[in-house]
Amino acid sequence: MERKQLAPGVHLSYDPAEKLNRCRISIHFTFPIRRQNATAHALLPLVMERGYAGCPDMTALTKKLARLYGADLTVDGRPVGAGRNVCVSVTGIRQPFALAGEDLCAAYTELALGVAFHPCIGPDGFDPEAVAIEKQMLKQALEDELNDKRLYTMRQTARLFFEDSPMGVRQEGYLDELDALTGAGLADAYHEMLRTASIELMVLGCTPEQTAAVRDALLAELARVDRAPVPQPGFMAMPRQAPLRKVETFDLVQAKLCMVFTLGQPLDLREIPAVRLAMALYGGSATSRLFLNVREKMHLCYYCSSSFQSYTGSMVVNSGVEHADAARAEQAVLQELADLCDGPIQDDELEDCRRGLIAGLEGVEDSLGGLESW
């Protein structure tokens, strides 16, 4: 994959992905998290996905995607450490498969840039009806969080762990702020994003000529925007402190146990390969110690896995346990961590995890999603 700068705070990443029969054009807006805009930024992708100035009706938009051989439009938001990413993405079949020779790449470009730079914003902001519908959908999702106890436990743990730091801002928004959010306020959040975000244009599965056309179209859109990109936050980490503990009680058969650990300092990029292998050994694979020992041998949990977040220098261990086994499971998780740190590590388990990681890395190019995530 090639990556180059197009303008201040704007980059192009390109990969022809010739073995795939689909292509993707994605525009990523990444900007620092601000507590006061968290709910607006959670709602923004939902409203933007409903259409744009050139195709404001959802029925017409659906028909347009169908005419493009079932192309897919997505607008989503995701956390990136102390930052937030809003991505507009269009995926469809490649040009050679067009039955009538249509210029599919140009159509995908118009669609992606239209949604990203020409949303349905009137004099009073986003359409009140669209905002009301998506507010209700987001409200339902926030209220339903408690029904998914695994998700709820992980989010509650993160909120306790990250506290008032930027990483502790709720990416999914705040329920008590939704009613007051208006189309005008949402438009303000959009315009701030457009002005301050770093932009990553990703073109996957297109020819060099098609990529150049997408690049030029993006630059033409940016020429009409008064841009002032804000530097993106780097890797961060919570400082080490005395362990925090929180217990919430529900009438459930299965309990959830979630634990977060911190490096105490930002991760050194050179350590990422070692961290990946350590995670696979500890709890990130089917041959990991948490799976084989805590789950299979000790029978202390229904599932137990670990994951590492490089942006925040933190590791999460997530498990489902019986109420009576929660304390024993916690001690077993800590013991496995201590054993991994102190050694020894057997050659065969190290090689199993290494091969698993290599196989995963070799599969990155097997899908557009894998390429983009990488």
Number of C-alpha atoms within 10 A of each C-alpha: 13 9 13 11 11 16 11 11 18 19 18 20 17 22 21 16 20 14 10 15 15 19 26 25 25 25 23 23 21 27 25 21 25 14 16 10 15 20 25 24 24 22 23 24 20 20 23 23 18 22 23 23 14 14 19 14 14 13 11 12 19 18 12 16 19 12 10 19 14 14 19 16 23 17 22 17 21 15 18 21 22 22 21 24 23 23 22 25 25 25 24 21 20 19 20 12 13 13 8 7 9 13 14 21 25 15 14 25 24 17 24 27 22 19 27 25 18 17 23 22 17 13 9 12 18 23 17 14 10 16 21 17 13 18 24 13 14 21 19 12 14 15 11 12 14 12 11 9 17 18 13 15 21 19 18 14 20 19 16 14 21 17 13 11 15 17 24 18 24 17 20 19 20 17 15 9 13 17 11 7 15 19 23 17 15 22 22 16 18 22 14 15 22 22 17 20 26 23 24 21 23 24 29 25 26 22 19 13 9 18 23 14 15 25 18 13 15 21 15 11 14 16 9 9 13 11 17 14 19 15 13 17 15 12 18 21 22 19 12 11 8 5 8 10 9 7 7 8 6 9 6 10 8 15 22 22 23 20 20 20 15 19 15 15 15 18 19 10 10 8 10 13 11 10 17 18 18 19 20 26 25 26 25 22 20 15 18 23 25 29 24 17 17 26 21 14 10 14 15 23 23 16 16 25 24 23 18 20 16 21 19 23 21 21 17 19 21 20 25 22 24 17 13 11 14 18 14 15 23 18 12 18 24 13 13 17 16 11 14 15 12 9 9 8 12 8 8 9 15 17 13 16 23 17 12 17 17 10 11 12 13 10 12 15 18 13 15 21 13 13 16 18 7 10
